[in-house]
Amino acid sequence: MRTLGLILIAITTTLAAAPATAQRYDPRYPVCLQKWGEAGATGIDCSYTSLEQCKATASGLSASCFANPYSPPPHQTPPGPVSRQRTRP
């Protein structure tokens, strides 16, 4: 009987737990906005192309902007060939 009670408590606890939602970071956009809502709830929106654009949206809200951790680094061109000249004594 005790085992049945523990099993029922375990099932009830499992079913009562709210499912977790995954945060989505869109790698096509380099800047994200994090908003804070009531009771500490947060939401992340990674749909901004610049920090200035994000800051304009966050103005007056309980929000902040940050670099998207999944955005690829900006493309850098490799340095050109290094020319080394020989000096003759």
C-alpha positions as CSV (number, residue, x, y, z in Angstrom):
1,M,0.0,0.0,0.0
2,R,2.9,2.3,0.8
3,T,4.4,1.6,-2.6
4,L,1.2,2.5,-4.3
5,G,1.0,5.8,-2.5
6,L,4.6,6.7,-3.5
7,I,3.9,5.8,-7.1
8,L,0.7,8.0,-7.1
9,I,2.7,10.9,-5.6
10,A,5.5,10.5,-8.2
11,I,3.0,10.4,-11.1
12,T,1.1,13.4,-9.8
13,T,4.3,15.4,-9.4
14,T,5.5,14.5,-12.9
15,L,2.2,15.5,-14.5
16,A,1.8,18.7,-12.6
17,A,5.3,20.0,-13.6
18,A,5.0,22.6,-16.4
19,P,6.9,21.8,-19.6
20,A,10.1,23.9,-20.2
21,T,10.2,26.0,-23.3
22,A,13.5,26.3,-25.2
23,Q,15.0,29.7,-25.9
24,R,15.6,30.3,-29.6
25,Y,18.6,32.2,-30.7
26,D,18.4,32.9,-34.5
27,P,22.0,32.8,-35.7
28,R,21.1,35.1,-38.7
29,Y,20.8,38.1,-36.3
30,P,23.8,39.3,-34.2
31,V,21.8,41.1,-31.5
32,C,19.2,39.8,-29.0
33,L,16.8,41.6,-26.7
34,Q,15.9,40.1,-23.3
35,K,12.7,41.4,-21.7
36,W,11.7,40.9,-18.1
37,G,8.0,40.5,-17.3
38,E,5.9,40.0,-14.2
39,A,7.0,37.4,-11.6
40,G,10.5,37.4,-13.1
41,A,9.5,35.8,-16.4
42,T,11.9,36.6,-19.2
43,G,11.7,36.4,-23.0
44,I,14.5,36.5,-25.5
45,D,14.1,37.9,-29.1
46,C,17.0,37.6,-31.4
47,S,15.7,39.5,-34.5
48,Y,17.9,42.6,-34.5
49,T,20.6,43.5,-37.0
50,S,22.3,46.2,-34.8
51,L,22.7,47.2,-31.2
52,E,21.2,50.6,-31.9
53,Q,18.1,49.0,-33.4
54,C,17.7,46.8,-30.3
55,K,18.3,49.7,-27.9
56,A,15.6,51.7,-29.6
57,T,13.2,48.9,-29.0
58,A,14.3,48.4,-25.4
59,S,13.9,52.1,-24.6
60,G,11.4,52.5,-21.8
61,L,11.0,48.8,-21.2
62,S,12.5,46.5,-18.6
63,A,14.8,45.0,-21.2
64,S,18.4,44.8,-22.3
65,C,20.4,44.0,-25.4
66,F,23.2,41.6,-25.8
67,A,25.3,39.9,-28.5
68,N,23.8,36.7,-29.9
69,P,26.0,33.9,-28.5
70,Y,25.1,31.7,-31.6
71,S,25.7,34.3,-34.3
72,P,28.8,33.5,-36.4
73,P,31.7,36.0,-36.1
74,P,31.8,38.6,-38.9
75,H,33.6,37.5,-42.0
76,Q,37.3,38.5,-41.9
77,T,39.4,38.6,-45.0
78,P,42.7,36.8,-44.6
79,P,45.7,39.0,-44.6
80,G,47.6,39.3,-47.9
81,P,50.9,37.6,-48.6
82,V,53.8,38.9,-46.5
83,S,56.6,40.1,-48.6
84,R,60.0,39.6,-47.1
85,Q,62.9,41.3,-48.7
86,R,66.3,40.0,-48.3
87,T,68.9,42.5,-47.2
88,R,72.4,41.9,-48.5
89,P,75.3,42.9,-46.4
